[in-house]
Amino acid sequence: MLLETKIEFLKGVGPQRAELLQKELGIFTFAQLLHHYPFRYIDKSKIYTISSIDNDQTYIQLKGQLIAIGTVGEKRAKRLVATLKDETGEIELVWFKGIKWLQGSLKMGVEYIVYGKPSLFRHTYNITHPEMDLVSNALLTNDVALEAVYPTTEALSNKGLNAKGIHRIQKNLVAQLTHQIPETLSDEVLQQLGLISKEEALINIHIPKDENTLKKAIFRLKFEELFYLQLNLLRQKVIKTKTIKGFVFSAIGNYFNTFYNEKLPFELTDAQKKVIKEIRKDIGSGKHMNRLLQGDVGSGKTIVALMTMLIALDNNFQACLVAPTEILAQQHFENIRELLHGLPIEINLLTGSSKTKQRNEIHEKLENGTLQILIGTHAILEDKVKFKNLGLVIVDEQHRFGVEQRSKLWRKGNNGVPHVLVMTATPIPRTLAMTFYGDLDVSVIDELPKGRKPIKTIHQFDSGRMKLFGFMDQEIKKGRQIYVVYPLIQESEKMDYKDLMDGYESIARRFPLPNYQLSIVHGKMKSADKEYEMQRFIKGETHIMVATTVIEVGVNVPNASVMVIESAERFGLSQLHQLRGRVGRGAEQSYCILMTGNKLSAEGKLRMETMVSTNDGFEIAEVDLKLRGPGDIQGTQQSGLLNLKLADLAKDGQILQAARNTAVEILKEDANLELEKNVRLRNTFKLLLSGKINWSRIA
């Protein structure tokens, strides 16, 4: 098949360039080159005049004559400068590289088409390293208005495969491919969505007929990437539903009812009631529950988790809750034990710090079934931890657990696979949830418990520090406690540690003993010392907790009403939002104060403005996705799912939704893709699953 031909056999490539294309871009075959997409297009239909250049333009095309060429400066500062003139004015063209070659090839008094990005230098526009083409050549070769610009590398550029060189070999390739590109979507999908063919899409993404056809080509290729991604996820979900049967929790009995009627400390919100109803439907139906519970910090996920565990107990099953850190596991244990006080339920905690005697007792009681609820860390995953009748597994902050770790938990069910509820306090944008958790059902708690006051967020520059200290003093005199958090970025650990200690000393000078008590917590401390300081703050023995981001997840101190985040510009939005959620746990008004330097980047300003303007975690997550891209959020690039060549989850939510809806409809009618009309889908899907198509390279 022509598409599988080695790249060295393409006109304009040859063995040397082929070796470089393999090394630099991983391109070995015609097919892989075909899926090396442009990242932008030059509009060759428009020629600007020199006098019309302004600040808003990125790349422009000019036409004029070279009226001067010469070198300026010595040695490293040496550059080639030419002057281009049209009927409206003149502009300087500057080159720092390839000076010798350019001097020999550029001609005075001849008309050129010049393409590049204008920039202002000493109130005059110039263009650095412009693309140059003789008008006579441009008229001969430029048969399209839009010219593709490709990602390349320095090594490739040195061998003539810069953006323009790659464009040349792509044109050679496309010329050979008529009737060679197989269709990968069914006729029904193409017709329903009005999509152009795969061949037409691939040809037009490289050599667009016009802007409209280019848009159609991009939509078609993005749709296909996202469609097969969703088809794979949804098919796994269908297979799981058919093959994995869940335990039937039919009874709502004494444990649940007594807790609901006598122990519930506050009225459930409508969102909590809705989620519990969704969970009850799952676990009572005989299907295996595999549900993601999303809810902002403090929205009441733990109560929902506990009530689900009580349903498991009412049906004579055991339940376990796994948290990523000892601090968080300890806190869940203490909260849940307090909530269940007076009920005849045996509950215990298992972490890496648990003593041997305690571990042995836990193992024995789990195996004989007398221990009903186990809360812990990764220690629960150990092979020696065996349950008599595990029916429900709850995983908190689930992105911190690998797939392999989670599967160990599912295998701990003796008589079948336990129901699974995974929770996260990190709001996930809808497009990411559909992609990373596409095989899970999703529940969302989107309101805070009644009586909670929204946290007031204030952005303050470093110059306002005295004002900040005055405000902290007022809050302490009201009996409140305060967090002061410093960033911790491993690459600059020494600098971060110095920042933390300098900050601690200046706070200690302003809030001296014996009138004020301070705690400090950071990564260089021993676990026991960290725990001691945390406990002092939790018990209200210290007024101010100075810490790094170790307190980001899980510490719940209702009396803490102020969160001061130092160098807030160094944190991502989701981390700022998580830290803010450490306060606002009580009935008092709480505050989050973002301290930054006076000079902020445009992105830094947007982050601060977003935090000040909204407490909605989902809104913040959407902005975060646009700023950081999907690969950075929660380390999702680790999953291998996001090797998308063209689609962008931050921008292509509508295409993703269309792809998902289409996949849902197809699988509803034909779960195994056995119908004749779906034969292309089945064959493409098989190639995808066998690894013969690498979707990081091919739609």
C-alpha positions in Angstrom: 0.0 0.0 0.0 1.4 3.4 -1.0 0.7 5.0 2.4 3.1 2.5 4.0 6.0 3.4 1.7 9.2 4.5 3.5 9.6 8.3 3.5 13.0 8.2 1.8 11.3 7.2 -1.5 9.4 10.5 -1.6 10.7 13.0 -4.1 12.7 15.7 -2.3 13.5 13.5 0.7 16.2 10.8 0.1 18.1 8.7 2.8 19.7 11.6 4.7 16.6 13.7 5.1 14.6 10.5 5.8 16.9 9.7 8.7 16.5 13.2 10.2 12.6 13.1 9.8 12.6 9.8 11.7 14.8 11.1 14.5 13.3 14.6 14.8 9.6 14.0 14.1 9.1 10.2 14.3 8.1 10.2 10.6 8.9 6.9 8.9 6.2 6.5 6.2 4.1 8.4 3.7 1.1 8.0 6.1 3.0 9.6 9.0 4.1 12.5 6.9 0.5 13.0 5.8 -0.6 13.3 9.4 2.1 15.8 10.2 -0.4 18.7 10.2 0.2 22.4 9.7 -0.1 24.7 12.7 -1.2 27.8 10.8 -1.7 29.1 7.3 -0.4 32.1 5.4 -3.0 34.0 3.5 -1.2 34.5 0.1 -4.2 36.2 -1.4 -3.6 39.5 0.4 -0.7 41.9 -0.1 -0.3 44.8 2.4 1.3 48.1 1.7 4.2 49.2 3.8 2.4 52.3 5.0 -0.6 50.2 6.3 1.5 48.2 8.8 0.3 48.5 12.4 0.8 46.9 15.9 -2.2 44.5 15.6 -0.8 42.5 12.7 1.0 39.2 13.3 2.2 38.0 9.9 1.9 40.0 6.7 2.8 39.8 3.0 4.4 42.7 1.2 5.5 43.3 -2.4 8.4 45.6 -3.4 11.9 46.1 -4.6 15.2 45.7 -2.7 16.9 49.1 -2.9 19.8 48.5 -0.4 21.6 45.4 1.0 24.5 45.5 3.4 26.0 44.1 6.7 26.1 45.9 10.0 28.1 45.2 13.1 31.0 42.8 13.8 31.4 39.1 14.9 28.4 37.9 16.9 26.5 41.2 16.4 26.9 41.0 12.6 23.6 41.1 10.7 22.4 41.5 7.1 20.1 44.5 6.6 18.1 45.1 3.3 15.6 47.9 2.5 12.4 47.0 0.8 10.5 49.8 -1.0 6.9 49.9 -2.4 4.8 52.8 -3.7 3.9 53.8 -0.1 7.2 53.6 1.8 10.2 51.6 3.0 10.9 48.9 5.6 14.1 47.2 6.8 14.5 43.5 6.5 17.0 41.9 9.0 18.8 38.5 9.1 21.2 37.2 11.8 21.8 33.8 10.2 22.7 32.6 6.7 24.2 36.0 5.9 26.8 34.7 3.4 24.3 32.7 1.4 21.7 35.5 1.4 24.2 38.1 0.2 25.0 36.0 -2.8 21.3 35.2 -3.6 19.4 38.5 -3.0 19.2 40.8 -5.9 18.8 44.6 -6.0 16.1 46.3 -8.1 14.1 43.1 -8.5 10.5 42.6 -7.2 10.0 40.3 -4.2 7.1 38.9 -2.3 8.2 39.2 1.4 6.4 37.4 4.3 7.1 37.8 8.0 6.1 39.4 11.3 6.6 43.2 11.6 8.0 44.5 14.9 8.7 48.0 16.2 12.4 49.0 16.9 13.1 52.6 17.8 9.7 53.7 16.5 10.3 52.1 13.1 8.9 48.8 11.8 11.3 46.0 10.6 10.9 42.3 9.7 13.4 39.8 11.1 14.2 36.7 9.0 11.4 37.2 6.5 10.6 34.6 3.8 11.6 35.9 0.4 10.3 34.8 -3.0 10.8 36.5 -6.4 7.5 37.7 -7.7 8.1 35.7 -10.9 8.5 32.5 -8.9 5.6 33.2 -6.6 3.3 33.6 -9.5 4.4 30.3 -11.0 4.3 28.2 -7.8 1.6 29.8 -5.8 -1.6 28.2 -7.0 -3.4 28.4 -3.6 -4.4 31.4 -1.6 -3.6 29.7 1.8 -0.2 28.2 2.3 0.3 25.7 5.1 3.1 26.3 7.7 4.5 23.3 9.5 6.2 22.6 12.8 9.9 21.8 12.2 13.2 21.7 14.1 16.6 23.4 13.8 18.2 20.2 12.6 15.6 19.8 9.8 15.8 23.4 8.8 19.6 23.1 8.4 18.9 20.3 5.8 16.4 22.4 3.9 13.3 21.1 5.7 12.2 24.3 7.3 8.4 25.1 7.2 8.6 25.9 3.5 10.7 22.8 2.8 8.2 20.5 4.5 5.4 22.2 2.6 7.2 21.3 -0.7 7.5 17.6 0.2 3.9 17.6 1.4 2.8 18.9 -2.1 4.9 16.1 -3.7 3.2 13.5 -1.4 -0.4 14.8 -1.9 0.1 14.7 -5.7 0.6 10.9 -5.5 -2.3 10.1 -3.2 -5.4 10.4 -5.4 -7.7 7.4 -4.6 -5.1 6.0 -2.2 -6.6 7.1 1.1 -9.1 4.7 2.5 -12.3 6.0 4.2 -12.5 5.4 7.9 -16.0 6.5 8.8 -19.3 4.9 7.7 -21.4 6.4 4.9 -24.2 7.0 7.5 -21.9 9.1 9.8 -20.6 11.1 6.8 -24.1 11.8 5.6 -25.6 12.6 9.0 -23.0 15.1 9.9 -22.3 16.4 6.3 -18.6 15.5 6.6 -16.2 15.5 3.6 -14.3 12.3 2.8 -11.1 11.3 4.5 -9.1 11.8 1.3 -10.6 15.3 0.6 -9.9 16.3 4.2 -6.3 15.2 4.2 -5.6 16.8 0.8 -7.2 20.1 1.9 -5.5 20.4 5.2 -2.2 20.5 3.4 -3.2 22.3 0.2 -6.5 24.1 0.9 -8.7 24.9 -2.0 -10.2 27.8 -0.1 -10.9 28.8 3.5 -14.3 27.1 3.6 -12.9 23.7 2.4 -10.1 24.1 5.0 -12.6 24.5 7.8 -14.5 21.4 6.6 -11.2 19.4 6.4 -10.2 20.5 10.0 -13.7 19.7 11.4 -13.7 16.2 9.7 -10.2 15.3 11.1 -10.9 16.6 14.6 -14.3 14.8 14.7 -12.6 11.5 13.7 -9.9 11.8 16.4 -12.5 12.4 19.1 -15.1 9.9 17.7 -12.7 6.9 18.0 -11.6 8.1 21.4 -15.2 8.2 22.6 -16.1 4.9 20.8 -13.3 3.2 22.6 -14.3 4.6 26.0 -18.1 4.0 25.6 -17.5 0.5 24.2 -15.5 -0.4 27.4 -18.5 0.9 29.4 -21.0 -1.2 27.4 -18.7 -4.3 27.8 -18.3 -3.7 31.6 -22.1 -3.2 32.0 -22.8 -6.5 30.2 -20.0 -8.7 31.7 -19.5 -7.3 35.2 -22.5 -7.9 37.4 -22.8 -5.8 40.6 -24.0 -6.9 44.0 -27.6 -5.9 44.6 -28.0 -3.6 47.6 -31.8 -4.0 47.8 -32.2 -3.1 51.5 -32.2 0.4 53.0 -32.1 -0.7 56.6 -31.4 0.2 60.2 -27.9 1.7 59.7 -28.9 4.1 57.0 -32.3 5.1 58.5 -30.9 5.6 62.0 -28.1 7.8 60.7 -30.4 9.7 58.4 -33.1 10.3 61.1 -31.0 10.8 64.2 -27.3 11.5 63.4 -27.3 13.7 60.2 -25.7 17.0 61.5 -27.4 19.2 58.8 -30.0 19.0 56.2 -28.8 17.5 52.9 -28.6 19.9 49.9 -30.8 19.2 46.8 -27.5 18.3 45.0 -26.6 15.8 47.6 -30.1 14.2 47.5 -29.9 14.0 43.7 -26.5 12.2 43.9 -27.6 9.7 46.6 -30.6 8.9 44.4 -28.3 8.3 41.4 -26.1 6.0 43.5 -29.0 4.1 45.0 -30.3 3.4 41.5 -26.9 2.0 40.5 -26.4 -0.2 43.5 -29.9 -1.5 43.6 -30.1 -2.5 39.9 -27.7 -5.4 39.8 -25.4 -3.5 37.5 -21.9 -2.7 38.6 -21.6 0.9 39.8 -18.6 2.7 38.4 -19.3 6.4 39.3 -17.3 9.6 39.5 -18.5 12.0 42.2 -17.3 15.6 41.5 -17.9 18.3 44.1 -16.1 21.4 45.1 -14.1 21.6 48.3 -16.6 21.6 51.2 -19.6 20.6 49.1 -20.4 17.5 51.3 -19.0 14.6 49.3 -17.9 12.7 52.6 -21.6 12.6 53.8 -22.7 11.1 50.5 -19.8 8.6 50.7 -20.7 7.6 54.3 -24.4 7.2 53.4 -23.4 4.9 50.5 -21.3 2.9 52.9 -24.2 2.5 55.3 -26.3 1.0 52.5 -23.5 -1.5 51.9 -23.6 -2.4 55.6 -27.4 -2.7 55.6 -26.9 -5.4 52.9 -24.3 -7.3 55.0 -21.3 -6.0 53.0 -18.1 -4.3 54.1 -16.9 -0.9 52.7 -13.6 0.8 52.5 -12.5 4.3 51.8 -8.9 5.0 50.4 -7.3 8.4 50.6 -3.9 9.5 49.1 -2.3 10.8 52.3 -2.2 9.8 55.9 -3.4 13.3 57.0 -6.5 13.0 54.8 -7.1 9.3 55.8 -6.8 10.3 59.5 -9.2 13.1 59.0 -11.8 11.0 57.1 -11.5 8.4 59.9 -12.1 10.9 62.7 -14.9 12.7 60.9 -16.8 9.5 60.1 -16.2 7.9 63.6 -17.6 11.1 65.1 -20.6 11.1 62.7 -21.3 7.4 63.6 -20.9 7.8 67.3 -23.4 5.7 69.2 -24.2 3.4 66.2 -23.1 -0.3 66.6 -20.6 -0.1 63.7 -17.0 -1.2 63.8 -14.7 1.2 61.9 -10.8 1.3 61.8 -7.9 3.1 60.2 -5.0 1.5 58.3 -2.0 3.6 57.1 1.7 3.1 56.7 2.2 4.3 60.3 -0.2 1.6 61.8 1.7 -0.6 64.4 2.1 -4.3 63.8 -0.3 -5.3 66.6 -3.0 -3.0 65.3 -2.5 -4.3 61.7 -2.8 -7.9 62.8 -6.1 -7.1 64.6 -7.4 -5.3 61.6 -6.5 -8.2 59.2 -8.3 -10.7 61.5 -11.4 -8.6 61.9 -11.6 -7.9 58.2 -11.4 -11.6 57.4 -14.0 -12.6 59.9 -16.3 -9.7 58.9 -16.6 -7.9 62.2 -14.7 -4.9 60.9 -17.3 -3.2 58.7 -15.7 0.0 57.5 -12.0 0.4 56.8 -10.5 3.8 56.0 -6.8 4.1 55.0 -4.1 4.9 52.5 -2.2 2.8 49.9 -1.6 0.4 52.9 -5.1 -1.1 52.1 -3.7 -2.2 48.7 -1.3 -4.7 50.3 -1.9 -8.4 49.4 -2.3 -9.4 53.1 -5.3 -7.1 53.5 -8.2 -9.4 52.8 -11.9 -8.8 53.3 -14.7 -11.3 54.1 -17.3 -9.5 51.9 -16.2 -6.3 50.4 -19.1 -4.7 48.6 -18.1 -1.0 48.1 -14.8 0.8 47.4 -14.6 4.6 47.7 -11.5 6.3 46.4 -10.9 9.9 47.4 -8.9 12.3 45.2 -8.8 9.5 42.7 -6.3 11.1 40.2 -3.6 10.4 42.7 -4.0 6.6 42.3 -2.7 4.7 39.2 -4.9 2.3 37.3 -3.0 -0.6 38.6 -3.4 0.5 42.2 -7.2 0.9 41.7 -7.5 -2.5 40.1 -6.0 -4.1 43.2 -8.9 -2.7 45.2 -11.5 -4.1 42.8 -9.9 -7.6 43.2 -10.4 -7.6 46.9 -14.0 -8.5 46.5 -14.3 -12.2 47.4 -17.6 -13.0 45.7 -17.6 -10.5 42.9 -16.4 -7.0 42.0 -17.3 -4.3 44.6 -19.2 -1.2 43.6 -16.8 1.7 42.9 -17.3 5.4 43.8 -14.4 7.7 42.9 -14.4 11.2 44.3 -12.6 14.4 43.4 -12.6 17.9 44.8 -10.9 19.1 41.7 -13.6 20.2 39.4 -13.0 18.7 36.0 -14.1 20.6 32.8 -16.9 18.8 31.0 -14.7 18.0 28.0 -12.0 16.4 30.1 -14.6 14.4 32.2 -16.1 13.1 28.9 -12.6 12.0 27.8 -10.8 10.8 30.9 -13.8 9.4 32.7 -15.9 8.6 29.6 -16.3 5.0 30.9 -17.7 6.2 34.2 -21.1 7.7 35.1 -20.6 11.2 36.5 -22.4 12.8 39.4 -21.9 16.4 40.4 -22.6 18.2 43.7 -22.9 21.7 42.5 -24.0 23.6 45.6 -22.6 24.3 49.1 -24.3 23.3 52.3 -26.9 25.9 53.7 -25.4 28.6 55.9 -22.0 28.6 54.3 -20.9 32.1 53.4 -19.0 32.5 50.1 -15.3 33.1 50.7 -14.3 36.7 49.9 -11.1 36.7 47.7 -8.9 39.7 47.6 -5.8 40.3 45.4 -3.1 42.4 47.2 0.4 43.4 46.0 3.4 43.0 48.2 3.4 46.7 48.9 0.3 46.2 51.0 1.9 43.9 53.5 1.4 46.1 56.5 -2.3 46.4 55.8 -2.4 42.6 55.5 -0.8 42.2 58.9 -3.3 44.6 60.5 -6.2 42.6 59.0 -4.7 39.3 60.3 -4.4 40.8 63.8 -8.1 41.8 63.7 -9.1 38.3 62.8 -7.0 36.7 65.5 -8.5 39.0 68.1 -12.0 37.8 67.0 -10.7 34.2 67.9 -10.0 33.1 64.3 -7.0 31.2 62.9 -5.0 31.9 59.7 -3.1 29.9 57.1 -0.1 31.5 55.3 1.0 29.3 52.4 4.2 29.5 50.4 4.8 27.8 47.0 7.0 24.8 46.8 8.4 24.0 43.4 11.0 21.2 43.5 13.4 22.7 41.0 14.0 25.6 43.3 13.6 23.9 46.6 16.4 25.9 48.3 14.9 29.2 47.2 11.4 28.1 48.3 12.7 27.0 51.7 14.4 30.4 52.1 11.2 32.2 51.1 9.2 30.2 53.7 11.8 30.8 56.5 12.1 34.5 55.7 8.3 34.8 55.7 8.0 32.9 59.0 10.6 35.2 60.6 8.8 38.4 59.5 5.4 37.0 60.7 7.1 36.0 64.0 8.4 39.6 64.5 5.0 41.1 63.8 3.1 38.4 65.9 5.5 37.7 68.8 5.3 35.3 71.7 3.6 34.9 74.2 0.6 36.8 72.8 0.7 34.9 69.5 1.4 31.2 68.8 2.7 30.1 65.4 3.0 26.7 63.7 5.2 25.9 60.7 4.9 22.9 58.4 7.1 22.0 55.4 8.5 19.1 53.4 11.9 19.0 55.2 10.3 18.2 58.5 9.9 14.7 59.9 6.4 13.2 59.7 6.0 13.2 63.5 6.9 16.9 63.8 4.6 17.8 60.9 1.8 15.9 62.5 2.5 17.5 65.9 2.3 21.1 64.4 -0.8 20.2 62.4 -2.6 18.9 65.5 -1.7 22.1 67.5 -3.4 24.1 64.8 -6.4 21.8 64.5 -6.9 22.0 68.3 -6.7 25.8 68.2 -3.5 26.0 70.2 -1.7 28.1 67.4 -3.1 31.2 65.7 -1.1 31.1 62.4 -0.1 28.1 60.4 2.9 29.0 58.1 3.2 26.1 55.5 4.0 25.0 52.0 1.3 23.3 49.9 1.2 20.2 52.1 -2.0 21.6 53.5 -3.6 21.7 50.1 -5.7 18.5 50.5 -7.8 17.5 53.4 -7.1 19.5 56.5 -10.4 20.7 57.9 -10.2 23.4 60.5 -13.6 25.2 60.8 -12.1 28.0 62.9 -9.6 29.0 60.2 -11.1 32.0 58.4 -8.2 33.5 56.5 -6.0 31.9 53.8 -3.1 34.0 52.7 -1.3 32.7 49.6 2.2 34.1 49.1 3.6 34.5 45.6 0.1 33.5 44.3 1.3 34.1 40.7 3.4 30.9 41.0 0.4 28.7 41.5 -2.0 27.2 38.9 -5.7 28.1 39.1 -6.8 24.8 40.3 -4.2 24.8 43.1 -5.3 28.3 44.2 -8.9 27.1 44.3 -8.0 24.0 46.3 -6.1 26.1 48.9 -8.9 28.6 49.1 -11.2 25.7 50.0 -9.2 25.1 53.3 -11.1 28.1 54.8 -14.9 28.8 54.8 -15.6 25.5 56.7 -17.4 27.3 59.6 -20.3 29.7 59.8 -18.1 32.8 60.0 -17.1 35.0 57.0 -13.8 33.7 55.5 -11.2 35.4 53.3 -8.6 34.3 50.8 -5.9 36.9 50.2 -3.7 36.5 47.1 -0.3 38.2 47.6 1.7 38.8 44.4 4.7 40.9 43.1 3.8 44.2 41.4 4.8 42.9 38.0 2.4 40.3 36.6 2.3 38.6 33.2 -1.0 38.7 31.3 -1.7 35.1 32.3 -0.9 35.9 36.0 -3.4 38.8 35.9 -6.1 36.6 34.4 -5.5 34.0 37.1 -5.9 36.6 39.9 -9.0 38.2 38.2 -10.6 34.8 37.8 -10.1 33.9 41.5 -11.4 37.3 42.7 -14.5 37.1 40.4 -15.8 33.6 41.1 -15.9 30.8 43.7 -17.3 28.4 41.1 -14.8 25.5 40.7 -16.1 24.4 37.3 -15.8 28.0 35.9 -12.2 28.1 37.2 -11.4 24.7 35.8 -12.6 25.9 32.3 -10.3 28.9 32.5 -7.5 26.7 33.7 -8.0 24.3 30.8 -7.8 27.2 28.3 -4.6 28.6 30.0 -2.7 25.3 30.6 -4.1 23.0 28.0 -5.5 19.5 28.8 -2.1 17.8 29.1 -1.1 19.7 32.2 -4.4 19.3 34.2 -4.0 16.7 36.9 -1.1 15.2 35.0 -3.5 13.8 32.4 -0.8 13.5 29.7 0.4 10.5 31.7 -2.7 8.6 30.5 -1.7 8.4 26.9 -5.3 9.5 26.0 -4.4 13.0 25.0 -2.0 12.3 22.1 -4.4 14.2 19.8 -2.8 15.6 16.7 -5.4 18.2 15.8 -8.3 18.3 18.3 -8.0 20.5 21.3 -10.2 19.7 24.3 -9.9 23.4 25.5 -11.5 24.6 22.3 -13.3 21.7 20.7 -16.0 20.9 23.2 -18.8 21.0 20.7 -17.0 18.7 18.3 -16.3 16.3 21.2 -20.0 16.3 22.2 -21.1 15.6 18.6 -18.5 12.7 18.4 -19.8 11.3 21.7 -23.4 11.5 20.7 -22.7 9.8 17.4 -20.7 7.0 19.2 -23.6 6.5 21.7 -26.2 6.2 19.0 -24.1 3.6 17.0 -23.3 1.5 20.1 -26.9 1.6 21.2 -27.9 -0.1 18.0 -24.8 -2.2 17.3 -22.6 -2.7 20.4 -20.2 -5.0 18.6 -20.1 -3.1 15.3 -21.4 -6.2 13.5 -23.8 -4.5 11.1 -22.8 -4.3 7.4 -23.1 -0.5 7.5 -20.5 -0.3 10.3 -17.9 -2.5 8.7 -15.5 0.4 8.1 -15.8 1.5 11.8 -15.2 -2.1 12.9 -12.1 -2.5 10.7 -10.6 0.9 11.8 -11.4 0.2 15.4 -9.6 -3.2 15.2 -6.5 -1.5 13.7 -6.7 1.0 16.5 -6.9 -1.6 19.2 -4.2 -3.8 17.7 -1.8 -0.8 17.8 -1.4 -0.8 14.0 -2.8 2.7 13.9 -1.1 5.0 16.4 -3.8 7.7 17.0 -1.1 10.1 18.1 -0.1 10.1 14.5 -3.2 9.2 12.6 -6.7 10.6 13.2 
